[in-house]
Amino acid sequence: NLAERRAIDAALAPAFFDALTSMSSDFQRHRVLSRVARESEGDPGLLDRVVEAAGGMRSNLERASILSEILARYASDGPVPSAFLKAVLGISSGFQLRRVLRVLPRPPGTSISPSS
């Protein structure tokens, strides 16, 4: 049972994420990545791998959804990793992009207003 042990350990991660890229369905990839993120116990290295995998998703909806989920797993007081921002900027739908940008932490008194 994955819930009883660490979802992905350091030795298994490269093979796991390589295999994940062979999935053709972004919906199924989202389901797997969501489970890994939930069970990551806040491990920033593992979350970074999940973000990298999410960045390869073609579906704007699935990419935006998993990135929003992942953001909640990162420590709230730390900076958002550059890989996360790169994955966000790969979203080509203005609606989905705004959905993710709304949940990004930002300094008080600032706003994010994408043009699309």
C-alpha positions in Angstrom: 0.0 0.0 0.0 1.5 3.3 -1.1 0.0 5.1 1.8 2.0 3.0 4.2 5.4 3.8 2.7 7.2 6.6 0.9 5.6 6.9 -2.5 8.8 7.2 -4.5 12.3 6.9 -3.1 15.4 8.4 -4.6 16.6 5.2 -6.2 13.2 4.6 -7.9 12.5 8.2 -9.0 14.4 8.3 -12.3 12.9 5.1 -13.6 9.5 6.0 -12.4 9.5 9.5 -14.0 11.0 8.1 -17.2 8.1 5.6 -17.4 5.6 8.3 -16.7 6.6 10.2 -19.8 5.4 7.2 -21.9 1.8 7.8 -20.8 -0.1 9.3 -23.6 -3.1 10.4 -21.5 -2.6 13.7 -19.6 -5.6 12.8 -17.5 -4.0 9.6 -16.4 -0.6 11.3 -15.9 -2.4 13.9 -13.7 -3.9 11.1 -11.6 -0.5 9.6 -11.0 1.3 12.9 -10.3 -1.5 13.9 -8.0 -1.0 10.7 -5.9 2.7 11.1 -5.8 2.4 14.8 -4.7 -0.1 13.9 -2.0 2.3 11.2 -0.6 5.5 13.2 -1.0 5.4 14.4 2.6 6.6 17.8 1.4 9.8 16.4 -0.1 11.0 19.3 -2.3 13.1 17.1 -4.5 10.2 14.8 -5.3 7.8 17.7 -5.8 10.3 19.2 -8.2 10.3 16.0 -10.2 6.4 16.1 -10.2 6.6 19.7 -11.5 9.0 18.7 -14.3 6.7 15.9 -15.3 3.7 18.3 -15.2 5.6 20.6 -17.5 5.5 18.0 -20.2 1.7 17.8 -20.2 0.0 19.0 -23.4 -3.5 19.6 -21.8 -3.8 23.1 -20.4 -6.6 21.9 -18.1 -4.6 19.0 -16.7 -1.4 21.0 -16.4 -3.1 23.8 -14.5 -4.9 21.4 -12.2 -1.9 19.5 -11.2 0.2 22.6 -10.7 -2.4 24.1 -8.5 -2.4 20.9 -6.4 1.4 20.8 -6.2 1.6 24.5 -5.1 -0.3 23.5 -1.9 2.4 20.9 -1.1 5.4 23.3 -1.2 6.3 25.1 2.0 4.3 28.3 2.1 7.2 30.4 3.4 9.7 29.5 0.7 10.2 30.7 -2.9 8.3 29.0 -5.7 10.8 27.0 -7.6 11.8 28.2 -11.1 10.7 24.8 -12.6 7.3 25.5 -11.3 7.1 28.9 -12.9 8.4 27.5 -16.2 5.7 24.9 -16.2 3.1 27.6 -15.4 4.3 29.8 -18.3 3.9 26.8 -20.6 0.1 27.0 -20.2 -1.3 28.5 -23.4 -4.9 29.0 -22.3 -5.5 32.4 -20.7 -8.2 31.0 -18.5 -6.1 28.1 -17.1 -3.1 30.4 -16.7 -5.1 32.9 -14.6 -6.5 30.0 -12.5 -2.9 29.0 -11.5 -1.6 32.5 -11.1 -4.4 33.3 -8.7 -3.1 30.7 -6.2 0.6 31.7 -6.5 1.9 33.5 -3.4 3.0 37.0 -4.0 4.2 39.9 -2.0 1.6 42.1 -0.3 0.3 45.0 -2.5 1.2 43.2 -5.8 -1.1 41.7 -8.4 -0.7 39.4 -11.4 -2.8 40.3 -14.5 -1.9 38.2 -17.5 -2.9 39.9 -20.8 -4.8 36.9 -22.2 
